[in-house]
């Protein structure tokens, strides 16, 4: 993790990808969400991982 990399909560990731928090939780369960980890009892995402995941989704669509 870089020093400028923010940690995001499920709600913040949901807002970034314009989905509901419940949808993001389902994606985590299904294994289709960006990489995440539980820290201090809360699911967290690195901002860089979420942005990389978004880029991957566009690359998949282009192929």
DRENDRENVEX-859620 format. One record per residue (C-alpha): residue number from 1; residue in one letter; chain; x, y, z. Coordinates in steps of 0.5 Angstrom, whole numbers. Layout:
N
(pt NUM; "A"; "A"; (X; Y; Z))
...
***
This chain:
63
(pt 1; "X"; "A"; (0; 0; 0))
(pt 2; "X"; "A"; (3; 7; -2))
(pt 3; "X"; "A"; (2; 13; 3))
(pt 4; "X"; "A"; (-3; 16; -1))
(pt 5; "X"; "A"; (-7; 10; -2))
(pt 6; "X"; "A"; (-14; 11; 2))
(pt 7; "X"; "A"; (-18; 5; 5))
(pt 8; "X"; "A"; (-25; 5; 3))
(pt 9; "X"; "A"; (-31; 2; 7))
(pt 10; "X"; "A"; (-36; -2; 3))
(pt 11; "X"; "A"; (-41; 4; 3))
(pt 12; "X"; "A"; (-35; 8; -1))
(pt 13; "X"; "A"; (-34; 3; -6))
(pt 14; "X"; "A"; (-41; 2; -7))
(pt 15; "X"; "A"; (-42; 10; -9))
(pt 16; "X"; "A"; (-36; 9; -13))
(pt 17; "X"; "A"; (-39; 4; -17))
(pt 18; "X"; "A"; (-46; 6; -17))
(pt 19; "X"; "A"; (-48; 0; -13))
(pt 20; "X"; "A"; (-52; -1; -7))
(pt 21; "X"; "A"; (-48; -3; -1))
(pt 22; "X"; "A"; (-52; -10; -1))
(pt 23; "X"; "A"; (-50; -11; -8))
(pt 24; "X"; "A"; (-42; -10; -6))
(pt 25; "X"; "A"; (-43; -15; 0))
(pt 26; "X"; "A"; (-46; -20; -5))
(pt 27; "X"; "A"; (-40; -19; -10))
(pt 28; "X"; "A"; (-35; -20; -4))
(pt 29; "X"; "A"; (-39; -27; -3))
(pt 30; "X"; "A"; (-39; -29; -10))
(pt 31; "X"; "A"; (-32; -27; -11))
(pt 32; "X"; "A"; (-33; -22; -16))
(pt 33; "X"; "A"; (-31; -15; -12))
(pt 34; "X"; "A"; (-25; -12; -12))
(pt 35; "X"; "A"; (-20; -15; -7))
(pt 36; "X"; "A"; (-21; -13; 0))
(pt 37; "X"; "A"; (-20; -15; 7))
(pt 38; "X"; "A"; (-23; -15; 14))
(pt 39; "X"; "A"; (-19; -10; 19))
(pt 40; "X"; "A"; (-21; -8; 26))
(pt 41; "X"; "A"; (-28; -12; 24))
(pt 42; "X"; "A"; (-30; -8; 18))
(pt 43; "X"; "A"; (-29; -10; 11))
(pt 44; "X"; "A"; (-24; -5; 8))
(pt 45; "X"; "A"; (-21; -4; 0))
(pt 46; "X"; "A"; (-15; 0; -2))
(pt 47; "X"; "A"; (-17; 5; -7))
(pt 48; "X"; "A"; (-12; 3; -12))
(pt 49; "X"; "A"; (-15; -4; -12))
(pt 50; "X"; "A"; (-22; -1; -13))
(pt 51; "X"; "A"; (-19; 3; -19))
(pt 52; "X"; "A"; (-15; -3; -22))
(pt 53; "X"; "A"; (-21; -7; -21))
(pt 54; "X"; "A"; (-25; -2; -25))
(pt 55; "X"; "A"; (-20; -1; -30))
(pt 56; "X"; "A"; (-20; -9; -31))
(pt 57; "X"; "A"; (-28; -9; -32))
(pt 58; "X"; "A"; (-27; -4; -38))
(pt 59; "X"; "A"; (-21; -8; -41))
(pt 60; "X"; "A"; (-26; -15; -41))
(pt 61; "X"; "A"; (-31; -11; -44))
(pt 62; "X"; "A"; (-27; -9; -50))
(pt 63; "X"; "A"; (-24; -16; -51))
***
